[in-house]
Each structure stands twice: as C-alpha cells, then as structure tokens.
Amino acid sequence: MSGHGRARRWAVLAALVAVLCALPAVVGALPADDADVPAADLRDAVLASAGVGFSGYAVSAGGLTLPVSDQLPAVADLLSDRVQLRVWWRGEDEQRVDVLTAAGETGVHTDPAGTWTWEYESATAERTRPAPLALPAPPDLVPAALGRRLLSEAADDELSRIGARRVAGRDALGLRLVPAAAASSVAHVDVWADAATGLPLAVEVVADGASAPALDTRFLDLDPSPPPAAVVGFTPPAGARVREGRDVGGLLDEAGSRLPAARLPDTLAGLPRRDLAGAPAAVGVYGGGVTLLVVAPVPHRLASALRAALAAAPDAVADERGTRVAAGPLGLVLVEPPGRGAHLLTGTVTLDALADAAAVLGRAPA
C-alpha cells in the first residue's frame, strides 16, 4: 500500500508540474478582448508608447541567414538565431537588455551618452558613442522598440486592423502594415500592441512570397512599470577590461576616404535618397518606412572576402551587375565598377530592385 501511495503522490506531483509548465501556453491561448480602434489611431498609440517604462522577458526568432558571418558574426547570429532577452526599459535612451545564450550572458546598457556592452565571461566592457548609423544590436530586437521603428513612417493607407490576441498574458490589438513601395521585399509587418498602453508586445516580419515570419520577436512576460535606475545603469567593475568601440559610421567614413567613391544618384530602385544627419558622405540611404536601401563603400581588403561569402550562398545570382543574395526580406549585392572601389547595396528590397540599383550605380560617374 505504501508503494502504491508513493506512486500516486508522485503522479499527482508530475501532473502539477505539467500544469505549471503549460500555464504560459494556456494563458496565451485565452481569447483576447478586441477594441474598436482604427488602424491609424492604433499606430499613433504605438508611437506614443515611447515613454512607457517596463521590464520583461522576450524571445526573438530570426530566419535571416546572412552569408557574411565571417565579417559580421554578431549581426549574423542576432538575425538568424533564437535570442533570449531580459529587458529593463526606462526610456529610449535609458535601458538594459541582457542577451542569454548557452555560452553565457552579455549585457547592453544604454544611457544618453552612449552604450556599454558588458561581456560577463571575458569581463570586458566596451563603450560606444551614439551614431546616426549603427549595426543591429540586441535592443533593436525588443518588440517595443522594433514595433515603433517599423511603424514610424507608415502611411494611413498602408495600415489595417487584424483583430486581437493574448501576448504575455495581456490583450494585444493587431495592426498590419503592407508597404506601398513597389521595390519592397516585405509582404507585411504585423504588430501586436498592448490595449492599455500601446506598447508593442509582438512583431512579425514576413518576406514577399513567404508564409512564415523571417523575424518574430515577442514578450513572454511583461511588467508594465518602470524599473529602478540602479538596475539599468552600468559602471565597469574593478579589474574589468575596458575598450572603446567604433561605430559603423566611422568605419564607413574611413573606407570612403580611401576609395574613389561613386557619385550617388538622387534615386535608386525607384526610391528617393533621404537626408540622414551625421551620416558619412560616402553612404547613401534611400526609401522610407520598412522599404530601405543603403549603399556603402567596402574596403578592398574586405571586398574579396565578401564577394566569396556572397557567391557561396546557395541562391546567389552573379552577373555583370554584381553578386546578389536574398536572406528573407533582406537583399545584398556587391558592386565593383572597373577602376572604382567596391560598394555594398543592402536593404529590404527585391533582388530585381537590387539589380536595377547596381546597374545604375555601375554607370554612375566617379
């Protein structure tokens, strides 16, 4: 009898553990209350949520397998892997995002003067100053920040409502953005915003012709209250190795100064060139909203490695206009006009649009 009693007790305990493990999925499956909020008004509520403080746990799943991992390993990992994020957010310039991996933990602390990146295992702190151009970083994958960025230039006629769902145990109102630009490689962006605060709780980016998201980031847990300043701030501990980080703009400026740069046209792939205060003169940014194209010089020592990486991609296309590759909605092409330096064109545009832009750039006078 005692044996049977112990078996029953273990069976009850196992059942309780199973119920507890299933709770997040059960809560997420609960019906959500929708609200009669027009799409444009919901976008405005999302953009107004920049001042909302919160803390939480988010997961990002990326399907953007970039063929440039040797040159940009951190960026490639960030956009192609499953990334776990612990987030403490007091504002746009006061936040902390910890990236959790099997190998360890990296903390990214942002303040008005820049960013500290703290690598726990190597006890290394890197300080980076604010810059108009920057490579993707963990805070960019936080659903709240990504949702606001993607909707920041959305026109009313690009938006529609898509109902409601439960995200992180909260009612989230759905908003779909379908870009109007013909060159766009993005089929649609779905943003699920907290009904109470407008805070984006989940974001899905779907490439043209795809059924599954190329990027899916969402909160699994959320506390909609500002975290203490002491949790967000950072001072390198005694004995830490401290180094100065270099922003991508400075590197591109350096590359541009060494190359006979092409004269960039006012329009590429049907997208107008836009002004970006503080951006290097050698860099061109075209388009708007979720449809963007960037042209940047590539130093000679990197061009050959980048060319090989692009050519090795399974779906690479190589012709007189350059070697081009698509990774979900993100396209890349390396252009090397005779007698001039190499340029990388990349953005959320189709391969046809990239080819057209590469042809124009190849004919542009130096």
Number of C-alpha atoms within 10 A of each C-alpha: 6 7 8 9 10 11 12 12 12 12 12 12 12 12 12 12 11 11 12 11 11 11 11 15 12 12 14 17 13 14 11 18 14 15 12 9 13 12 21 18 11 23 28 14 21 27 20 14 19 18 14 17 19 19 22 20 19 24 22 24 20 23 18 20 19 24 24 18 14 12 13 12 12 14 16 19 16 21 22 18 15 17 19 20 27 18 25 25 29 21 17 15 15 19 25 30 28 21 21 15 12 5 7 11 15 22 22 22 25 26 18 11 12 14 22 26 23 24 19 13 10 11 15 18 25 17 18 17 15 14 15 12 17 12 11 13 14 22 22 14 26 27 26 30 20 20 27 24 16 19 22 16 12 19 15 12 12 15 22 18 19 15 16 20 21 19 26 22 19 20 23 28 29 23 24 21 26 18 22 16 18 13 22 27 27 26 18 20 23 24 32 31 31 27 23 12 16 23 28 30 30 27 30 24 23 21 24 15 11 12 9 12 22 22 23 21 27 24 25 17 18 17 13 16 14 15 19 12 14 7 12 20 14 19 9 16 11 7 8 14 14 16 13 11 14 14 16 16 21 15 14 21 17 15 19 22 13 14 17 15 21 20 13 19 14 13 16 25 22 15 21 16 19 14 10 14 9 10 18 19 15 22 20 23 24 21 23 18 16 26 23 22 28 18 23 23 28 24 19 15 8 11 19 14 14 22 21 13 19 24 18 12 17 9 12 16 17 14 8 12 21 22 23 27 26 26 18 24 26 24 22 28 28 27 28 21 20 8 8 15 21 24 29 22 23 22 24 25 27 25 23 14 21 28 23 16 23 28 18 16 23 20 11 13 11 14
